[in-house]
Amino acid sequence: MFNAIQPETASSEALAALNEAKSQFGAVINLFKVTANGPNVLKGIAAFNRELSESIELTPAETELVAMLTSALNHCDYCVNVHMQIGKMHKLSEEDLVEALSARAQSPRNQALLDYTNELVRNRGRVSKRAIDNAIAEGFSQKALLEVIGVVGVYTSLQYIRHVADPEHDFPRVKQFNACEHGA
């Protein structure tokens, strides 16, 4: 378990990274506190997220569906817990978010998004023409499909840090998540 860097005792570089994470993600969660051991890493992830978010075509709810499925596939219980809360803030139901753990959605548009994301993560970037064509047929532009790759990149980086650094959980656990069942 890595040490959690507290804002009140952080070096100036770590504090700047924590403040940037807070400004973008809304809070300094324990995952960010352990990532602040490498302030350049936290600032790099935040910079990638900032650029990605500035003119993103994906809606916040679509972004959360991608983040939830990516978290499940990467066996990240911490991030599943986080995205359950954030997804609800973006008007997704608990049922929508639990279904996303298994790459399932009620609407054809969200299903196409999750199918694309599922192939992207499971196949390490190799996505079938069928999944791409289905996503485009549901209204996702090539820009939006590249944004999905960006979202997967941001959250996969954070999930790998979670696995290595093992921060204390600071969100309620999602009881329906099972890493063996949902993970890739």
Secondary structure, DSSP 4 states (H G I P E B T S, - for coil): -PPPPPGGG--HHHHHHHHHHHHHHSS--HHHHHHTTSHHHHHHHHHHHHHHHHT--S-HHHHHHHHHHHHHHTT-HHHHHHHHHHHHHTT--HHHHHHHHTT--SSHHHHHHHHHHHHHHHTTT---HHHHHHHHHTT--HHHHHHHHHHHHHHHHHHHHHHHH-PPP-S---TT--HHHH--
